[in-house]
Amino acid sequence: MRHPLLLAAFALLAAATSPAQTFVFKGEKWEINDPFKLDNSVPPKPVLDAKKGVINVVKGTVDRTSNQGGFEVVLTRKLSEVTEIIWPMPARLQEAQNNVNRGEPAKALDNAEAVLKFFEPLKNVPGSWWVKASLIKLDALDRLENDAATNSFLATFEKEEAAKQPEVATQIQLAKLMLRARKGDHEAVIREATELLTKVDSSELQARLHLTKGNSLLAAKKYEAAMTTYLRVPVFFGSETEMIPKALLGAARAFRGMDSPALRDQKLEAISNRYLYDIIVSFPVSKEAEEAKKLLPPEERAKAEADQKKIAAGGPLPEGVIMAKPKLAAEEKVEGNK
């Protein structure tokens, strides 16, 4: 057992090393009050520290009270003078991402919009979360399948300076591909996604493009190609955990599409069910887990839910979970087709 004083020392060290919300004005650092940290009042108000800067959005300034020679002086800087932002991922932005993963796009939009509004005057400053919030908003709009809102937002987003960044430009192309996929233009989506995959290095973008390509292959009933495409995500881009349940669900559907009397000995439905089981056990709060429950036979769904509860209570990972065995025969086939 660790000594209480040692634990306290670790806590102090963590507090001392954790980054604070900071604006840099030509080398001068100001800690800033976090506008997303709210108290318990109704309606909630930001928790303010008198020693930190307060942003005045209307005036476009940051005000900070400083003690100079025993007198309190209010110092003011313009937001336009901020040269760098040092800011951990805002809690509301993380919640927006979680909302998307849980299949709560409307809540995701509310949280992302709050972050977008705050960082709007600072969107081109290094360290700003404006671009990330914009991309999460795109994800939420895609989940809502609100094509009109997505097209409107994309038209505005493309005019921004940030849209010139290679990764952001690819994200915009990806959003356009998903719009076209919903219109049934699957052959073009497959072709363009394949071409884009040769041009991007980002693990996140590779995973997203594989999902988009896999979805169109599945819609085009090219089941084996869809399965191979989906399974590249957990095999080669396993660090992109939010993409894994989407890929496993797509692979499960692809295996079911491949199932036929001629392939009965391969037990493809059983393989599909193993993937569905793994989604429920490993990603219980995802939207894909709810979809998996609808596809699994009742007795297998009940087992998956029971095993998930055991894990949540601190039990061991059940034997046979796909995520614990990344080299299944199907996945080895993926490696062979690189």
DOTOR-785803 format. One record per residue (C-alpha): z, x, y; residue in one letter. Coordinates in steps of 0.05 Angstrom, whole numbers. Each point is the difference from the previous one (the first is absolute). Example, Ala and Ser with C-alpha at 12.3 -4.5 7.8 and 13.67 -1.06 7.14 Angstrom:
ATOM|zz|xx|yy|aa
ATOM|156|246|-90|A
ATOM|-13|27|69|S
END
This chain:
ATOM|zz|xx|yy|aa
ATOM|0|0|0|M
ATOM|-18|27|69|R
ATOM|56|11|49|H
ATOM|3|-53|56|P
ATOM|-2|55|54|L
ATOM|-63|28|-32|L
ATOM|-33|-69|0|L
ATOM|19|-8|73|A
ATOM|-31|68|15|A
ATOM|-64|-22|-34|F
ATOM|-1|-64|40|A
ATOM|9|38|65|L
ATOM|-55|49|-19|L
ATOM|-47|-57|-16|A
ATOM|15|-33|66|A
ATOM|-11|65|37|A
ATOM|-66|15|-33|T
ATOM|-30|-70|1|S
ATOM|-53|-6|55|P
ATOM|18|-43|60|A
ATOM|-50|-42|39|Q
ATOM|-25|50|51|T
ATOM|-53|3|55|F
ATOM|-24|68|24|V
ATOM|-20|6|73|F
ATOM|-36|67|9|K
ATOM|53|36|-42|G
ATOM|60|-41|22|E
ATOM|29|-43|-56|K
ATOM|32|-67|12|W
ATOM|34|-40|-55|E
ATOM|-21|-73|5|I
ATOM|36|-63|-19|N
ATOM|-31|-32|-62|D
ATOM|-26|-69|22|P
ATOM|-3|-22|-74|F
ATOM|75|11|-11|K
ATOM|31|-68|16|L
ATOM|72|-26|5|D
ATOM|27|-64|-33|N
ATOM|-3|-44|62|S
ATOM|-43|-63|4|V
ATOM|-54|16|18|P
ATOM|10|73|-20|P
ATOM|-5|53|54|K
ATOM|-17|75|-6|P
ATOM|60|45|-12|V
ATOM|1|47|61|L
ATOM|31|68|8|D
ATOM|14|16|73|A
ATOM|-18|73|-11|K
ATOM|-69|-15|-26|K
ATOM|-63|-21|36|G
ATOM|-19|-74|8|V
ATOM|-73|-20|2|I
ATOM|-23|-47|55|N
ATOM|-65|-27|-27|V
ATOM|-16|-40|64|V
ATOM|6|62|45|K
ATOM|-26|48|-53|G
ATOM|60|46|8|T
ATOM|59|29|-38|V
ATOM|68|0|35|D
ATOM|59|43|-20|R
ATOM|69|6|31|T
ATOM|22|72|10|S
ATOM|66|29|24|N
ATOM|-14|52|53|Q
ATOM|60|31|37|G
ATOM|45|-58|-19|G
ATOM|-50|-52|25|F
ATOM|-43|-46|-43|E
ATOM|-73|7|19|V
ATOM|-56|-42|-29|V
ATOM|-59|43|-19|L
ATOM|-69|-31|-9|T
ATOM|-62|24|-36|R
ATOM|-67|-35|-8|K
ATOM|-24|-19|-70|L
ATOM|-66|31|20|S
ATOM|36|67|3|E
ATOM|21|-1|-74|V
ATOM|-35|58|-35|T
ATOM|31|-9|-70|E
ATOM|41|-51|-39|I
ATOM|51|20|-53|I
ATOM|18|-66|-34|W
ATOM|17|-17|-72|P
ATOM|-39|-58|-29|M
ATOM|27|-62|35|P
ATOM|40|-46|-45|A
ATOM|-44|-59|19|R
ATOM|-63|38|-19|L
ATOM|30|18|-68|Q
ATOM|18|-73|-8|E
ATOM|-71|-20|18|A
ATOM|-26|46|-55|Q
ATOM|50|-30|-48|N
ATOM|-22|-70|21|N
ATOM|-72|17|-18|V
ATOM|21|27|-68|N
ATOM|41|-62|-14|R
ATOM|-57|-46|19|G
ATOM|31|-23|66|E
ATOM|-58|13|48|P
ATOM|24|-48|55|A
ATOM|67|37|4|K
ATOM|-37|66|-2|A
ATOM|-40|-21|61|L
ATOM|62|-18|39|D
ATOM|32|68|-14|N
ATOM|-63|40|11|A
ATOM|-14|-35|66|E
ATOM|69|18|27|A
ATOM|-15|74|-14|V
ATOM|-70|-5|29|L
ATOM|27|-31|64|K
ATOM|52|54|9|F
ATOM|-47|59|-12|F
ATOM|-60|-30|37|E
ATOM|10|42|63|P
ATOM|9|62|-45|L
ATOM|-54|-13|-52|K
ATOM|-37|65|11|N
ATOM|62|45|5|V
ATOM|13|46|-60|P
ATOM|55|-31|-43|G
ATOM|-14|-72|20|S
ATOM|5|-53|-54|W
ATOM|-53|-44|33|W
ATOM|-56|20|-48|V
ATOM|43|-10|-63|K
ATOM|21|-68|26|A
ATOM|-73|-18|12|S
ATOM|-18|19|-72|L
ATOM|57|-41|-28|I
ATOM|-23|-58|42|K
ATOM|-69|7|-32|L
ATOM|33|-2|-68|D
ATOM|38|-63|19|A
ATOM|-63|-34|26|L
ATOM|-36|19|-64|D
ATOM|56|-31|-41|R
ATOM|-6|-64|42|L
ATOM|-76|2|-11|E
ATOM|-6|-18|74|N
ATOM|-70|28|10|D
ATOM|-7|-26|72|A
ATOM|64|34|22|A
ATOM|-18|63|-38|T
ATOM|-68|5|32|N
ATOM|30|-12|69|S
ATOM|53|53|-10|F
ATOM|-51|50|-28|L
ATOM|-46|-10|59|A
ATOM|58|20|47|T
ATOM|27|55|-45|F
ATOM|-67|35|-6|E
ATOM|-2|11|76|K
ATOM|65|39|-1|E
ATOM|3|75|5|E
ATOM|39|1|-66|A
ATOM|-60|-31|-36|A
ATOM|-36|66|7|K
ATOM|49|34|-47|Q
ATOM|-35|10|-67|P
ATOM|54|-34|-42|E
ATOM|6|-59|48|V
ATOM|-76|-8|2|A
ATOM|0|-2|-76|T
ATOM|56|-52|0|Q
ATOM|-43|-43|46|I
ATOM|-60|8|-47|Q
ATOM|45|-19|-58|L
ATOM|23|-63|36|A
ATOM|-73|-19|12|K
ATOM|-15|11|-74|L
ATOM|56|-47|-19|M
ATOM|-29|-53|47|L
ATOM|-68|8|-33|R
ATOM|31|-4|-69|A
ATOM|29|-68|17|R
ATOM|-70|-23|19|K
ATOM|-24|20|-70|G
ATOM|-40|62|21|D
ATOM|29|39|-59|H
ATOM|-59|45|-18|E
ATOM|-2|28|71|A
ATOM|76|8|1|V
ATOM|-2|39|-66|I
ATOM|-55|45|26|R
ATOM|32|14|68|E
ATOM|70|9|-29|A
ATOM|-29|51|-50|T
ATOM|-33|38|57|E
ATOM|63|-1|43|L
ATOM|41|28|-58|L
ATOM|-40|64|5|T
ATOM|18|9|73|K
ATOM|75|-11|4|V
ATOM|57|46|-23|D
ATOM|60|-44|17|S
ATOM|37|-24|-62|S
ATOM|14|-67|33|E
ATOM|-72|-12|19|L
ATOM|-24|21|-69|Q
ATOM|48|-50|-32|A
ATOM|-21|-56|48|R
ATOM|-74|13|-11|L
ATOM|9|-1|-76|H
ATOM|35|-67|5|L
ATOM|-55|-29|44|T
ATOM|-54|26|-46|K
ATOM|38|-24|-62|G
ATOM|8|-70|30|N
ATOM|-75|-6|11|S
ATOM|-16|28|-69|L
ATOM|47|-52|-30|L
ATOM|-32|-56|41|A
ATOM|-69|25|-24|A
ATOM|27|-4|-72|K
ATOM|-10|75|-11|K
ATOM|66|1|-36|Y
ATOM|0|69|-32|E
ATOM|-21|34|65|A
ATOM|53|-41|37|A
ATOM|54|21|-50|M
ATOM|-19|73|8|T
ATOM|0|-5|75|T
ATOM|68|-35|4|Y
ATOM|34|49|-47|L
ATOM|-19|59|43|R
ATOM|53|-24|50|V
ATOM|62|10|-45|P
ATOM|-30|61|-35|V
ATOM|-23|39|61|F
ATOM|35|-32|60|F
ATOM|68|-18|-29|G
ATOM|35|20|64|S
ATOM|-31|-61|34|E
ATOM|52|-46|-32|T
ATOM|-18|-62|40|E
ATOM|-70|2|-31|M
ATOM|23|6|-72|I
ATOM|17|-73|-15|P
ATOM|-67|-21|30|K
ATOM|-36|50|-45|A
ATOM|38|-21|-62|L
ATOM|-14|-73|12|L
ATOM|-74|14|10|G
ATOM|-1|41|-64|A
ATOM|35|-55|-38|A
ATOM|-53|-50|23|R
ATOM|-55|49|-17|A
ATOM|26|8|-72|F
ATOM|1|-75|-8|R
ATOM|-72|-4|25|G
ATOM|-20|54|-51|M
ATOM|32|-39|-57|D
ATOM|-50|-30|-48|S
ATOM|-7|-14|-75|P
ATOM|-39|65|-7|A
ATOM|58|40|29|L
ATOM|56|-40|-32|R
ATOM|25|60|-39|D
ATOM|15|37|65|Q
ATOM|53|-52|18|K
ATOM|-20|-1|73|L
ATOM|42|-61|16|E
ATOM|62|36|-26|A
ATOM|-17|60|44|I
ATOM|-9|-47|59|S
ATOM|68|-32|-14|N
ATOM|33|69|-1|R
ATOM|-25|13|71|Y
ATOM|23|-69|23|L
ATOM|69|14|-31|Y
ATOM|4|66|36|D
ATOM|-15|-32|68|I
ATOM|57|-49|-10|I
ATOM|49|54|-24|V
ATOM|-19|55|49|S
ATOM|-20|-39|63|F
ATOM|41|-64|-4|P
ATOM|-3|-19|74|V
ATOM|-75|10|8|S
ATOM|-51|-56|7|K
ATOM|-34|28|-62|E
ATOM|63|-12|-41|A
ATOM|-6|-74|15|E
ATOM|-73|1|-21|E
ATOM|17|38|-63|A
ATOM|51|-53|-20|K
ATOM|-54|-53|4|K
ATOM|-45|39|-48|L
ATOM|51|21|-52|L
ATOM|16|-46|-60|P
ATOM|68|-34|11|P
ATOM|38|41|-52|E
ATOM|-26|67|27|E
ATOM|14|-21|71|R
ATOM|72|-17|-19|A
ATOM|8|68|-33|K
ATOM|-28|36|62|A
ATOM|47|-37|46|E
ATOM|60|14|-44|A
ATOM|-18|74|-4|D
ATOM|-8|3|75|Q
ATOM|70|-29|10|K
ATOM|28|53|-47|K
ATOM|-33|55|41|I
ATOM|26|-30|65|A
ATOM|70|2|-30|A
ATOM|-7|74|-13|G
ATOM|-27|-2|-71|G
ATOM|-52|49|-28|P
ATOM|-75|-9|6|L
ATOM|-23|-40|-61|P
ATOM|-42|36|-51|E
ATOM|-75|-10|8|G
ATOM|-4|-11|75|V
ATOM|-68|23|23|I
ATOM|25|36|62|M
ATOM|41|45|-45|A
ATOM|-62|16|-42|K
ATOM|-57|17|47|P
ATOM|-45|28|-56|K
ATOM|-18|-64|-36|L
ATOM|-67|0|-36|A
ATOM|-32|-39|56|A
ATOM|26|49|52|E
ATOM|-24|60|-40|E
ATOM|-68|-32|2|K
ATOM|6|-2|76|V
ATOM|14|75|1|E
ATOM|-60|12|-44|G
ATOM|-45|-37|48|N
ATOM|20|41|62|K
END
